[in-house]
C-alpha cells in the first residue's frame, strides 16, 4: 500500500473579521503537524466532507493537472485551505508547482521550491475551487495531494489525501478524459508527516508566547504564566491604538471566562468582557459589575465597544480574542485605555444566566496594583497574605488551642495535684492560657479577613455567618467567666452549665465553619483537606470517649478511690475557680486514679493535634498546595 502523506498548517483565522492570518498560511507552517487555532484546538478526526480530486489519474512530466477542492455532499463551504503534492516514496519531498490561475482565491507560497504550495487569499466562504498544478520535470512516480481544509475557525481537517496520481514520461500520458471517480475520503496520514490528533501540551500553548515581551499576561493561580499552566489566563497586546485581549480557560469545564478593568482591587462598577460558550460556539458580551449585592449584568451596557477577532470552544476549553475600543463610555463612566491605569480582573465560573454570569466559583484573580495596559512586564496579583493569615489563625485557634483547652478543663482537674503555675492549679492555668490564645487568634483572624474583603462576604457559603457566630460566642465566654458567681452561690451551677455549653457550641460551630471554608474558591484548598478534618474530628471524639469511659469507671465504683473516697475525675460542671478552697484538702493531696494513663493520652493528643495543625497551616499558607509542591519539586530537580 502506498504511503499517504499529510500536511499540517495553521490557519490562524477563518472569519472575515479575524486578525490572525486571513491571507493564507505562511511558509513557517510548511512542515507543521498541528494547527494552533485558539491556542491549541486539535483538528477534527471525523470523516471529512471535503474531497481533493485530481481530474486525471495520470499526467505527463512537465504537464498541467487540475485538482478540485469540493465537498460531498455538495454545497458545504470552506474558508481556508493549504495544499501540496508530495512524492509517495520517501523522502516524500514536495514536488511540482501550482499556477496562480485565480488571484482572488489562490496564493502561492514557497516551501521547498517556488510555488510548490497553494493557500487561500481570504476567508471568504467557498463552495469549490479548482487549482492547476504542473508536474515536475524529470520525475516519474506516484504523487499524492494532501490538504488541510478549514470549514470554520474551530472546525478543520488535517491531511486530507487525494487518490494517487501517476506522473509518467510525457510520451505515455493518458488520453484526455481519463478521470477519477469522486467519492468521500477520510483523513489518513502516514509517516513522516503524521499530524498529532491531540492538543498541544500546556508548555507549548501559543497563548503564552511573547508573554512579558510583546504582551502582558495575567492568570491564576499565581505564578501560572511562568509555568504555562493557568486555569484561566488573559493576555493584553497593544498594537498602536488597538487593544487586543485574549482569554482562555479550561479548568473544570467553565461556563465562562471574563476579564474586567477596575479603578480598585474590588468588584463593583467595573467594565467586563465575558466569553461564554453557547450552542457550540463562543459569544462575547460586555457587562458591568454591581455591588449590594455583588453581581454582574449586561443590561444597559453598550455591546459595540469591542469586536471579536477569534473564538473557539473545544473539549471544554474556552478561547476568545477581542479588540476593545481605546475610549469607551459604560454606565456613565469613561474608560480611557490610552491614558488611564486599571486593576485587572480575571474570573471563571461554572454557571451563567441569560443576562449575566454567576459567581466565579472556578477562580478569580486581581492585579495587585493599577497599571497601564501598554506595560508588558509580569503582572502580579493582589497579595493573599491576609487571607492566608486568617486561615492559619483560625486553624490554630479552633483545631489546636481550643480543642486542647476544652480537653484539659474536662478531664485533668485532678491531675498534677499540688503543682501550680503562677499561683493557679495547673489545669486551670493551662486552660486559661489556651483559651486566651484562642480568643486572641480569633480576633486577629476576624480583623484580617474584614480588612481583606473590605466588608461582608457575598459568597453563597455559610462559612462567614458561622464564623461570626463563633466569634460572638468566643467573646461571651471570657465575659461570662469574669462575672461568674462565687463558688458558693446558688447561681454557680447555672454559670457552669452555660460556660460549658457556650464553649462547646463555639468549638463545634468553628469546626463546621472550617469544613465549609474548604469549599471556598478563594481559599484554593484541595478537596482532600476534608479528610484531614474528618480525621481530626474522629480522633478528638475518640479521645473524649476513652477519657470519659475511665471517668465513668470510677464513678460506677469499678475502681475504689480509697485515697479520697470520692469520685474525683468527673467534673464536667465543677467549679472552675482556681481558689484552693473550692476542693476539700483530701482532694488536693494527690492525683486521682489513672492519672498516668491520662497524662499519656494527653501527650498523644498534643502530638497528633499538633501534627494535624501544622499540616493544615502549611496547606493553607502554600495554597494551592499542588502547585506549590510541583514548583518546589521542580526547583529541587533543577
Secondary structure, 3 states (H helix, E strand, C coil): CCCCCCCCCCCCCCCCCCCCCCCCCCHHHCCCCCCCECCCECCCCCCCCEEEEECCCEEECCCEEEEEEEECCCCCCECEEEEEEEECCCCCCECCEEECCCCCCCEEECCCCCCCEEECCCCCCECCEEEEEECCCCCCEEEEEEEEEEEECCEEEEEEECCCEEEECHHHCCCCCCCCCCCCCCECCCCCCCCCCCCCCHHHCHHHCCECCCEEEEEECCCHHHHCCCCEEEEEEEECCEEEEEEEECCCCCCEEEEEEECCCCCCCCEEEEEEEECCEEEEEEEEEECCCCEEECCCCCCCCEEEEEEEEECCEEEEEEEECCEEEECCEEEECCCCCEEEEEEEECCECCCCECCCCCEEEEECCCECCCCCCCCCECCCHHHHHHHHHHHHHHHHHHHHHHHHHHHCCCCCCCCEECCEEHHHHHHHHHHHHHHHHHHHHHHHHHHHHCCCCCCCCCHHHHHHHHHHHHHHHHHHHHCCCCCCCCCHHHHHHHHHHHHHHHHHHHHHHHHHHCCCHHHCCCCCHHHHHHHHHHHHHHHHHHHHHHHHHHHCCCCCCCCCCCCCCCCCCCCCCCCHHHCCCCCCCCCCCCHHHHHHHHHHHHHHHHHHHHHHHHHHHCCCHHHHHHHHHHHHHC
